[in-house]
Amino acid sequence: MISPMNILAVTDNNFQIVAISAVVLVFIIFFTILLLAKMYKRCPSDRILVIYGKVKGNRSAHCIHGGAAFIVPLIQDSAYLSLTPMTIGIPLQNALSFQNIRINVPSTFTVGISTEPSIMVNAAERLLGLRPNNIEDMAKEIITGQLRLTVASLTIEQINQDRESFLVEIRKNVELELNKIGLNLINVNIIDITDESNYINSIGKKAAAEAINKAKVDVALQTKVGAIGESENTREMTIRVAGNVAEAEKGKKQAEANQRVYVAEQETAAMVGEAEAKKLREIRIMQNLAEAEKGKMQAVADQRVFVAGQERDAINGEKKAAAEQRVFVADQESTAVEGENKAKAQIADSNARLAVRAAEAQRIAEVAKREAEVAIQKAQYKAEVERLNAAEIAQREIDRQKVIIAAEAEAEKIRRIAKGEADGVLLKYQAEAQGLQTLLEGKAQGYQKLVTSTGGDTKAAATMLMIEKLEEIVARQTEAIRNIKIDRITVWDGGGAGGEKGSSTANFISSLMKALPPMQDVAAMAGVELPSYLGKIKAEEASSQKPEAGSQK
């Protein structure tokens, strides 16, 4: 039967195994993350990541710009190529042109590693690992040779006058060669073009003279055209100004005449209109006064008639309105009651149909819900049964393995403990035996030497051993007295009554001291006779103490 302590021990062992496994798993995951982080290389925008070793397509290298990739250790490795542009000065001297005239073409070229896939591979193959100054020297040699070749294919006029075509030719020749080593031509700047025979200066002077003469002709021509145009413009301006002045004067006079006629006509019309308006105003005032008086009298009579008729009509209308109101109210009430009853009936009918539909829908929903619950319970029951079966089987297998492991561990533990205890006991007894043997051998040798030193007298040897122990015996006697705890001693001293010698107190102390065995008696009990210089016991004391000693035995 397995005890609870064994189960706890097995549980602790399992917990330790699980803890160690978790620590190992965490370490493996952490190491894997570090390894992946070290393998993952990112390429910045100003560099090219070159992966070499075993790459796809049996290529010499795989180049990446602006991305990242995993580097497989031991199979692949990586390096970077900088995309920083390099400015290279080319002080080209005595370059032979197409006309066999030597010229100087100092220029500045800006180059950099290209990001085109095919050219990047060339850079990885030819420039990887080189220092920038070595790359500049290589590019300088290529540019110098191609620049001389370009100058030799053009005349000085083409070089000096058509700089755009010259730069196009340089790009076409230089860039093609630079691409072979992975470089790209970014910019070309021609500083100046000179020659030793001053041919370019002569061309410049000729062009300057031609430009000056042409400018003079153009100036004279433009002066003539300007003078003719100016005179024509002046004549046209004079004619137009005179015509405009005449037209203005004519329009002014016509406007003044029209103004005087209009003013006279307006004054006449104003006087006639004023007289007619005054006459009409007086007539209308008289008519308005007469009509106002007549209307006033008629208004008073009409008012009286209207008031009487209104009072009569009001009384009749009030009675008729009251009757009509009662009829209308009754009619409206009956209509409202009828409509209300119809509305209530319709509402009740609608509610009944709604209740029937709701009940039917609820019934259908409840049936579907119950069926779904039954299906769910069946599925849950089946899943639970399978889970319990699997869990029971797994738990039984685990328990069986635990019992087997625990039994084996307990047996191994018992075997090891028993073996350890047996080995410990054996070693202990062996050590004690060896120590006792060594002690007895030492004592035997000492006793033999002691007997030899006394001339073979064993009694004298025993006496010497006893004498060595006397100090220890006396110390033990003293320790016995010293360790006696006596809080209080009460002695009733009768002053020597009864014929006893000395006081009771003195006799008590003497008796207490005599209770300790004398040194001579201790030696006698050991069968040893002490030397005479240690003192002798009186005969009567010896005779009195012998029976006591015998009684003690």
Solvent accessible surface area in square Angstrom, and as a share of the most:
residue,aa,sasa,rsa
1,M,242,1.08
2,I,62,0.32
3,S,43,0.28
4,P,100,0.63
5,M,141,0.63
6,N,32,0.17
7,I,96,0.49
8,L,102,0.51
9,A,43,0.33
10,V,17,0.10
11,T,71,0.41
12,D,78,0.40
13,N,71,0.36
14,N,48,0.24
15,F,143,0.60
16,Q,104,0.46
17,I,106,0.54
18,V,98,0.56
19,A,40,0.31
20,I,110,0.56
21,S,61,0.39
22,A,49,0.38
23,V,102,0.59
24,V,74,0.43
25,L,104,0.52
26,V,97,0.56
27,F,133,0.55
28,I,93,0.47
29,I,87,0.44
30,F,118,0.49
31,F,116,0.49
32,T,58,0.34
33,I,99,0.50
34,L,93,0.46
35,L,72,0.36
36,L,82,0.41
37,A,65,0.50
38,K,157,0.67
39,M,32,0.14
40,Y,85,0.32
41,K,71,0.30
42,R,164,0.60
43,C,11,0.06
44,P,56,0.35
45,S,93,0.60
46,D,81,0.42
47,R,105,0.38
48,I,0,0.00
49,L,0,0.00
50,V,0,0.00
51,I,7,0.03
52,Y,79,0.30
53,G,48,0.46
54,K,134,0.57
55,V,15,0.08
56,K,172,0.73
57,G,69,0.66
58,N,141,0.72
59,R,109,0.40
60,S,66,0.43
61,A,5,0.04
62,H,64,0.29
63,C,17,0.10
64,I,28,0.14
65,H,78,0.35
66,G,54,0.52
67,G,31,0.30
68,A,38,0.30
69,A,21,0.16
70,F,106,0.44
71,I,11,0.06
72,V,60,0.35
73,P,63,0.40
74,L,189,0.94
75,I,95,0.48
76,Q,38,0.17
77,D,75,0.39
78,S,22,0.14
79,A,32,0.25
80,Y,81,0.31
81,L,9,0.05
82,S,60,0.39
83,L,30,0.15
84,T,88,0.51
85,P,75,0.47
86,M,23,0.10
87,T,92,0.53
88,I,9,0.05
89,G,42,0.41
90,I,3,0.01
91,P,87,0.55
92,L,3,0.02
93,Q,89,0.40
94,N,64,0.33
95,A,0,0.00
96,L,69,0.35
97,S,3,0.02
98,F,135,0.56
99,Q,67,0.30
100,N,115,0.59
101,I,38,0.19
102,R,123,0.45
103,I,0,0.00
104,N,27,0.14
105,V,0,0.00
106,P,34,0.21
107,S,2,0.02
108,T,34,0.20
109,F,0,0.00
110,T,27,0.16
111,V,0,0.00
112,G,4,0.04
113,I,15,0.08
114,S,6,0.04
115,T,63,0.37
116,E,100,0.45
117,P,95,0.60
118,S,79,0.51
119,I,25,0.13
120,M,12,0.05
121,V,35,0.20
122,N,39,0.20
123,A,0,0.00
124,A,9,0.07
125,E,91,0.41
126,R,119,0.43
127,L,1,0.00
128,L,54,0.27
129,G,77,0.74
130,L,68,0.34
131,R,172,0.63
132,P,91,0.57
133,N,85,0.44
134,N,65,0.33
135,I,13,0.07
136,E,60,0.27
137,D,84,0.44
138,M,66,0.29
139,A,0,0.00
140,K,79,0.34
141,E,129,0.58
142,I,41,0.21
143,I,0,0.00
144,T,38,0.22
145,G,39,0.37
146,Q,36,0.16
147,L,0,0.00
148,R,103,0.38
149,L,106,0.53
150,T,1,0.00
151,V,0,0.00
152,A,46,0.35
153,S,67,0.43
154,L,25,0.12
155,T,28,0.17
156,I,1,0.00
157,E,51,0.23
158,Q,90,0.40
159,I,0,0.00
160,N,40,0.21
161,Q,123,0.55
162,D,63,0.33
163,R,87,0.32
164,E,121,0.54
165,S,53,0.34
166,F,0,0.00
167,L,47,0.24
168,V,80,0.46
169,E,49,0.22
170,I,0,0.00
171,R,84,0.30
172,K,124,0.52
173,N,36,0.19
174,V,0,0.00
175,E,50,0.22
176,L,111,0.55
177,E,46,0.21
178,L,0,0.00
179,N,35,0.18
180,K,109,0.46
181,I,17,0.09
182,G,0,0.00
183,L,0,0.00
184,N,49,0.25
185,L,5,0.02
186,I,83,0.42
187,N,76,0.39
188,V,14,0.08
189,N,81,0.42
190,I,21,0.11
191,I,111,0.56
192,D,70,0.36
193,I,8,0.04
194,T,60,0.35
195,D,15,0.08
196,E,131,0.59
197,S,77,0.50
198,N,83,0.42
199,Y,68,0.26
200,I,18,0.09
201,N,86,0.44
202,S,61,0.39
203,I,28,0.14
204,G,37,0.36
205,K,149,0.63
206,K,132,0.56
207,A,54,0.42
208,A,50,0.38
209,A,49,0.38
210,E,98,0.44
211,A,60,0.46
212,I,96,0.49
213,N,89,0.46
214,K,139,0.59
215,A,49,0.38
216,K,132,0.56
217,V,97,0.56
218,D,60,0.31
219,V,96,0.55
220,A,65,0.50
221,L,84,0.42
222,Q,116,0.51
223,T,88,0.51
224,K,112,0.47
225,V,81,0.47
226,G,40,0.38
227,A,58,0.45
228,I,93,0.47
229,G,23,0.22
230,E,119,0.53
231,S,66,0.42
232,E,93,0.42
233,N,97,0.50
234,T,68,0.40
235,R,151,0.55
236,E,72,0.32
237,M,115,0.51
238,T,83,0.48
239,I,104,0.53
240,R,151,0.55
241,V,80,0.46
242,A,61,0.47
243,G,35,0.34
244,N,99,0.51
245,V,93,0.54
246,A,64,0.49
247,E,118,0.53
248,A,66,0.51
249,E,88,0.40
250,K,149,0.63
251,G,40,0.39
252,K,118,0.50
253,K,120,0.51
254,Q,105,0.47
255,A,58,0.45
256,E,65,0.29
257,A,39,0.30
258,N,79,0.41
259,Q,116,0.51
260,R,161,0.59
261,V,89,0.51
262,Y,131,0.50
263,V,70,0.40
264,A,57,0.44
265,E,101,0.45
266,Q,86,0.38
267,E,104,0.47
268,T,83,0.48
269,A,63,0.49
270,A,61,0.48
271,M,140,0.62
272,V,82,0.47
273,G,34,0.33
274,E,123,0.55
275,A,64,0.50
276,E,99,0.44
277,A,57,0.44
278,K,119,0.51
279,K,134,0.57
280,L,89,0.44
281,R,133,0.49
282,E,94,0.42
283,I,75,0.38
284,R,149,0.54
285,I,78,0.40
286,M,132,0.59
287,Q,97,0.43
288,N,89,0.46
289,L,113,0.56
290,A,65,0.51
291,E,115,0.52
292,A,63,0.49
293,E,103,0.46
294,K,156,0.66
295,G,36,0.35
296,K,130,0.55
297,M,129,0.58
298,Q,104,0.46
299,A,55,0.43
300,V,63,0.36
301,A,49,0.38
302,D,69,0.36
303,Q,113,0.50
304,R,181,0.66
305,V,112,0.65
306,F,126,0.53
307,V,68,0.39
308,A,57,0.44
309,G,15,0.14
310,Q,82,0.36
311,E,104,0.47
312,R,142,0.52
313,D,77,0.40
314,A,60,0.46
315,I,100,0.51
316,N,87,0.45
317,G,34,0.33
318,E,123,0.55
319,K,141,0.60
320,K,133,0.56
321,A,54,0.42
322,A,37,0.29
323,A,42,0.33
324,E,92,0.41
325,Q,116,0.51
326,R,161,0.59
327,V,105,0.60
328,F,121,0.50
329,V,64,0.37
330,A,59,0.46
331,D,77,0.40
332,Q,81,0.36
333,E,102,0.46
334,S,64,0.41
335,T,75,0.44
336,A,62,0.48
337,V,82,0.47
338,E,94,0.42
339,G,36,0.34
340,E,91,0.41
341,N,83,0.43
342,K,115,0.49
343,A,44,0.34
344,K,117,0.50
345,A,62,0.48
346,Q,126,0.56
347,I,100,0.51
348,A,60,0.46
349,D,70,0.36
350,S,52,0.33
351,N,78,0.40
352,A,52,0.41
353,R,123,0.45
354,L,116,0.58
355,A,61,0.47
356,V,102,0.58
357,R,173,0.63
358,A,55,0.43
359,A,58,0.45
360,E,77,0.34
361,A,59,0.45
362,Q,127,0.56
363,R,131,0.48
364,I,94,0.48
365,A,59,0.46
366,E,66,0.30
367,V,67,0.39
368,A,53,0.41
369,K,112,0.48
370,R,137,0.50
371,E,111,0.50
372,A,47,0.37
373,E,58,0.26
374,V,74,0.42
375,A,58,0.45
376,I,91,0.46
377,Q,112,0.50
378,K,136,0.57
379,A,62,0.48
380,Q,109,0.49
381,Y,157,0.60
382,K,133,0.56
383,A,57,0.44
384,E,70,0.31
385,V,53,0.30
386,E,98,0.44
387,R,133,0.48
388,L,91,0.45
389,N,80,0.41
390,A,61,0.47
391,A,45,0.35
392,E,81,0.36
393,I,118,0.60
394,A,49,0.38
395,Q,88,0.39
396,R,160,0.58
397,E,77,0.35
398,I,81,0.41
399,D,57,0.30
400,R,121,0.44
401,Q,73,0.32
402,K,86,0.37
403,V,75,0.43
404,I,67,0.34
405,I,94,0.48
406,A,9,0.07
407,A,54,0.42
408,E,110,0.49
409,A,45,0.35
410,E,49,0.22
411,A,40,0.31
412,E,60,0.27
413,K,108,0.46
414,I,98,0.50
415,R,140,0.51
416,R,166,0.61
417,I,82,0.42
418,A,54,0.42
419,K,138,0.58
420,G,43,0.41
421,E,111,0.50
422,A,60,0.46
423,D,63,0.33
424,G,36,0.35
425,V,76,0.44
426,L,100,0.50
427,L,114,0.57
428,K,120,0.51
429,Y,133,0.50
430,Q,80,0.35
431,A,62,0.48
432,E,88,0.40
433,A,59,0.46
434,Q,118,0.52
435,G,40,0.38
436,L,100,0.50
437,Q,107,0.47
438,T,91,0.53
439,L,97,0.48
440,L,99,0.49
441,E,86,0.39
442,G,42,0.40
443,K,95,0.40
444,A,58,0.45
445,Q,109,0.49
446,G,36,0.35
447,Y,110,0.42
448,Q,127,0.56
449,K,146,0.62
450,L,34,0.17
451,V,45,0.26
452,T,99,0.58
453,S,85,0.55
454,T,33,0.19
455,G,73,0.70
456,G,47,0.46
457,D,67,0.35
458,T,93,0.54
459,K,123,0.52
460,A,35,0.27
461,A,5,0.04
462,A,44,0.34
463,T,19,0.11
464,M,88,0.39
465,L,63,0.31
466,M,25,0.11
467,I,66,0.34
468,E,123,0.55
469,K,112,0.47
470,L,15,0.08
471,E,143,0.64
472,E,79,0.35
473,I,46,0.23
474,V,70,0.40
475,A,57,0.44
476,R,159,0.58
477,Q,42,0.19
478,T,76,0.44
479,E,67,0.30
480,A,56,0.43
481,I,71,0.36
482,R,163,0.60
483,N,86,0.44
484,I,101,0.51
485,K,188,0.80
486,I,95,0.48
487,D,148,0.77
488,R,206,0.75
489,I,91,0.46
490,T,91,0.53
491,V,54,0.31
492,W,221,0.78
493,D,71,0.37
494,G,54,0.52
495,G,66,0.63
496,G,27,0.26
497,A,73,0.57
498,G,80,0.77
499,G,74,0.71
500,E,109,0.49
501,K,187,0.79
502,G,50,0.48
503,S,37,0.24
504,S,38,0.24
505,T,61,0.35
506,A,55,0.43
507,N,51,0.26
508,F,81,0.34
509,I,87,0.44
510,S,49,0.31
511,S,69,0.44
512,L,79,0.39
513,M,112,0.50
514,K,159,0.67
515,A,79,0.61
516,L,48,0.24
517,P,62,0.39
518,P,54,0.34
519,M,70,0.31
520,Q,37,0.17
521,D,35,0.18
522,V,22,0.13
523,A,1,0.01
524,A,70,0.54
525,M,122,0.54
526,A,59,0.46
527,G,60,0.58
528,V,13,0.07
529,E,111,0.50
530,L,8,0.04
531,P,37,0.23
532,S,85,0.55
533,Y,170,0.64
534,L,64,0.32
535,G,34,0.33
536,K,143,0.60
537,I,57,0.29
538,K,130,0.55
539,A,83,0.64
540,E,107,0.48
541,E,79,0.36
542,A,29,0.23
543,S,66,0.43
544,S,66,0.43
545,Q,60,0.27
546,K,141,0.60
547,P,88,0.55
548,E,105,0.47
549,A,39,0.30
550,G,44,0.42
551,S,92,0.60
552,Q,152,0.68
553,K,193,0.82
